[in-house]
Structure formats: structure tokens, C-alpha cells
């Protein structure tokens, strides 16, 4: 695991060095990541092309990795940059889910309407972040290390990876995508409940 983290860090540094030569600020990279996500949404919702949309959303994720790498290499990490990155991340994720909502609107369902599973997924994607932010805002959890320790079963990176796998499987059988969305929606809300439980019991730990 240590070796894996070292290799990941080394790749991030090399990426930052390469892309910092373009003279584009990390915040600009962050905003640029929204462009392929918007295109991915349009392609998914209007043109119903799952593969091309998947590629655009993955490209958006690559740009998201670039902005962090450039910020670290240029030593321009800031609270404002982290805030902007978090907001853009939410926009990208919701664009993906809204695109899937349009794509699966009249397609085969699993137990419940596809709109239900995607709505549940959106709720599960937003609530963990809200719980962490509100716990900090209300002074329930102040320590930054404790905030990071909240974790959960299915955080954003794992959630998106699972959905991308589902989109890939959907190229062969669309119902597989629905299965994955249903699983992800349940796990995402379990993650929200895990964080809620962490906050409720936080005072008992200190």
C-alpha cells in the first residue's frame, strides 16, 4: 500500500510538472473540467450515446486530477481553490446523474422506476458532504483530522467509479446499468447514515 501511494504521488507530481508548463492556473483547470461534463450531459440526455458520454465524463475526471497536481507542484493550494474544486465536483456529478435520468427515462426498470433510483443516488451523493459541512458549521466536529476521518462506505471517487463501470456494462445490456445505479444509490445513502452516526456519537469519543 505504501508503495502504491508513493507511485500515485510520483505520477501526480510528474503530471503537475507537465501541465504547469501551459501556464494555466489550477482554478482555471478546475473550471475547464466542467466543459466536458456539460458536453457529456448533452450527449447522454439528448443524443442517448452512452459510450461517448462516458468518455467525456472520464475526461472531466482527468482534468480534475490535473488541477490538483498543478496546484501541488506550483505550491498554489488554497482554501478558495479547494472550495471551487468541491463545487465543480458537485456540478459534474449531478450533470452525470441528470444525464442518466434522461437516458433511462423510458427504459427497462428494476423493481422501482429508474427515476426513483437516480433520485436516491443524487440524495446519497449530496448528503454525506452536507452532513460533514453542517457538522463543522455548527461546531459539532471542528478538528480537520476528525472531519477527514468521517469517511464512509461509498465516497465520491468510489461512487463515480462504480457508475462508470455501470455505464460500460450498459453498453452490452442496459439493465446492468440500472442494477449498478440501484446498488450505488443504496450504498451512497448508507454512507450518509455512517457520517450521521459518526457526528451523533462524536462527543462520546472525546
C-alpha positions as CSV (number, residue, x, y, z in Angstrom):
1,X,0.0,0.0,0.0
2,X,2.9,2.4,0.9
3,X,4.5,1.6,-2.5
4,X,1.2,2.2,-4.3
5,X,0.7,5.6,-2.6
6,X,4.3,6.5,-3.5
7,X,3.8,5.6,-7.1
8,X,0.5,7.6,-7.2
9,X,2.2,10.6,-5.6
10,X,5.0,10.4,-8.1
11,X,2.6,10.2,-11.1
12,X,0.8,13.2,-9.7
13,X,4.0,15.2,-9.4
14,X,5.0,14.4,-13.0
15,X,1.5,15.3,-14.2
16,X,1.7,18.6,-12.3
17,X,5.1,19.4,-13.8
18,X,4.0,18.7,-17.4
19,X,0.7,20.6,-17.2
20,X,2.1,23.5,-15.2
21,X,4.1,24.4,-18.3
22,X,0.9,25.5,-20.0
23,X,0.7,28.5,-17.7
24,X,-2.9,27.7,-16.7
25,X,-3.8,28.3,-13.1
26,X,-5.2,25.4,-11.0
27,X,-8.6,27.2,-10.7
28,X,-8.8,27.6,-14.5
29,X,-8.2,23.8,-14.8
30,X,-10.9,23.2,-12.3
31,X,-13.5,25.2,-14.3
32,X,-12.3,23.7,-17.5
33,X,-13.3,20.3,-16.1
34,X,-16.9,21.4,-16.2
35,X,-16.9,21.7,-20.0
36,X,-16.6,18.0,-20.9
37,X,-19.1,17.2,-18.2
38,X,-21.7,19.6,-19.8
39,X,-21.0,18.0,-23.2
40,X,-21.3,14.6,-21.6
41,X,-24.7,15.5,-20.2
42,X,-25.9,16.8,-23.6
43,X,-24.7,13.7,-25.4
44,X,-26.3,11.4,-22.8
45,X,-29.6,13.2,-22.4
46,X,-30.2,14.3,-26.0
47,X,-28.2,12.0,-28.2
48,X,-28.5,9.0,-26.0
49,X,-24.9,7.9,-26.6
50,X,-23.7,6.1,-23.5
51,X,-20.1,5.4,-24.7
52,X,-19.3,8.9,-25.9
53,X,-20.8,10.4,-22.8
54,X,-18.8,8.1,-20.6
55,X,-15.6,9.2,-22.3
56,X,-16.4,12.8,-21.8
57,X,-17.1,12.3,-18.1
58,X,-13.9,10.4,-17.7
59,X,-12.1,13.2,-19.4
60,X,-13.6,15.6,-16.9
61,X,-12.2,13.4,-14.1
62,X,-8.8,13.6,-15.7
63,X,-8.9,17.4,-15.7
64,X,-10.0,17.3,-12.1
65,X,-6.8,15.3,-11.3
66,X,-4.7,17.8,-13.3
67,X,-5.9,20.8,-11.3
68,X,-4.8,19.2,-8.0
69,X,-1.5,18.1,-9.5
70,X,-0.7,21.6,-10.9
71,X,-1.7,23.2,-7.5
72,X,0.7,21.0,-5.6
73,X,3.6,21.5,-8.0
74,X,3.2,25.2,-8.2
75,X,2.5,25.5,-4.5
76,X,-0.7,27.3,-5.1
77,X,-3.0,25.2,-3.0
78,X,-5.6,27.5,-1.3
79,X,-8.8,27.3,0.6
80,X,-10.6,29.1,-2.2
81,X,-9.2,26.6,-4.7
82,X,-10.4,23.7,-2.6
83,X,-13.8,25.3,-2.3
84,X,-14.1,25.9,-6.1
85,X,-13.0,22.3,-6.8
86,X,-15.6,20.9,-4.4
87,X,-18.4,23.0,-6.1
88,X,-17.4,22.0,-9.6
89,X,-17.1,18.3,-8.5
90,X,-20.8,18.5,-7.4
91,X,-21.9,20.1,-10.6
92,X,-20.1,17.4,-12.6
93,X,-21.6,14.6,-10.6
94,X,-25.2,16.0,-10.8
95,X,-24.8,16.5,-14.5
96,X,-23.9,12.9,-14.8
97,X,-26.9,11.7,-12.8
98,X,-29.3,14.1,-14.6
99,X,-28.0,12.7,-17.9
100,X,-28.6,9.2,-16.8
101,X,-32.1,10.2,-15.7
102,X,-33.0,11.3,-19.2
103,X,-31.2,8.3,-20.8
104,X,-33.0,5.7,-18.7
105,X,-36.4,7.6,-18.6
106,X,-38.4,5.1,-20.7
107,X,-36.1,2.0,-20.5
108,X,-36.3,-1.3,-18.6
109,X,-36.7,-0.9,-14.8
110,X,-35.5,-2.8,-11.8
111,X,-38.2,-3.2,-9.0
112,X,-38.9,0.6,-8.9
113,X,-38.9,3.4,-11.6
114,X,-35.4,4.4,-12.8
115,X,-36.2,7.9,-11.7
116,X,-36.5,6.7,-8.1
117,X,-33.1,5.1,-8.1
118,X,-31.4,8.1,-9.7
119,X,-33.2,10.5,-7.3
120,X,-32.0,8.3,-4.4
121,X,-28.5,8.4,-5.8
122,X,-28.5,12.2,-6.0
123,X,-29.7,12.4,-2.4
124,X,-27.0,9.9,-1.4
125,X,-24.3,11.9,-3.3
126,X,-25.2,15.2,-1.7
127,X,-26.0,14.3,1.9
128,X,-22.5,13.0,3.0
129,X,-21.0,16.3,2.0
130,X,-23.8,18.3,3.6
131,X,-23.5,16.3,6.9
132,X,-19.8,16.9,7.1
133,X,-20.1,20.6,6.3
134,X,-23.0,21.2,8.6
135,X,-21.3,19.3,11.4
136,X,-18.4,21.7,11.0
137,X,-20.6,24.8,10.6
138,X,-22.5,24.0,13.8
139,X,-19.3,23.4,15.7
140,X,-20.1,19.7,16.4
141,X,-16.9,18.5,14.7
142,X,-14.2,21.1,14.4
143,X,-10.9,19.2,14.1
144,X,-9.9,18.8,10.5
145,X,-8.5,15.3,11.1
146,X,-11.8,14.2,12.6
147,X,-13.6,15.7,9.6
148,X,-11.4,13.7,7.2
149,X,-12.0,10.5,9.3
150,X,-15.7,10.6,8.7
151,X,-15.2,8.6,5.5
152,X,-17.9,6.1,4.5
153,X,-18.6,3.1,2.5
154,X,-19.0,4.8,-0.9
155,X,-17.4,8.2,-1.2
156,X,-17.3,10.3,-4.4
157,X,-14.4,8.6,-6.1
158,X,-15.7,5.1,-5.4
159,X,-19.3,6.2,-6.3
160,X,-18.2,7.6,-9.7
161,X,-16.0,4.6,-10.5
162,X,-19.0,2.3,-9.8
163,X,-21.3,4.4,-12.0
164,X,-18.7,4.4,-14.8
165,X,-18.4,0.7,-14.6
166,X,-22.2,0.5,-14.8
167,X,-22.2,2.7,-17.9
168,X,-19.6,0.4,-19.5
169,X,-21.7,-2.6,-18.7
170,X,-24.8,-0.8,-20.0
171,X,-23.2,-0.8,-23.5
172,X,-23.9,-4.6,-23.5
173,X,-27.1,-4.7,-21.5
174,X,-28.8,-1.5,-20.3
175,X,-30.4,-3.2,-17.4
176,X,-27.0,-3.8,-15.9
177,X,-26.5,0.0,-15.7
178,X,-29.8,0.1,-13.8
179,X,-28.6,-2.6,-11.4
180,X,-25.4,-0.7,-10.7
181,X,-27.3,2.6,-10.1
182,X,-29.6,0.9,-7.7
183,X,-26.7,-0.6,-5.8
184,X,-24.8,2.7,-5.8
185,X,-27.9,4.6,-4.6
186,X,-28.3,2.3,-1.6
187,X,-24.6,2.3,-0.7
188,X,-24.4,6.1,-1.1
189,X,-27.2,6.6,1.5
190,X,-25.6,4.1,3.8
191,X,-22.5,6.3,3.6
192,X,-24.6,9.3,4.6
193,X,-26.0,7.4,7.6
194,X,-22.5,6.3,8.6
195,X,-21.4,10.0,8.7
196,X,-24.6,10.9,10.6
197,X,-23.8,8.2,13.1
198,X,-20.2,9.5,13.4
199,X,-21.4,13.0,14.2
200,X,-24.1,11.9,16.7
201,X,-21.6,9.8,18.6
202,X,-18.6,12.2,18.2
203,X,-19.0,13.8,21.6
204,X,-18.7,10.4,23.2
205,X,-15.3,9.8,21.7
206,X,-13.6,12.9,23.1
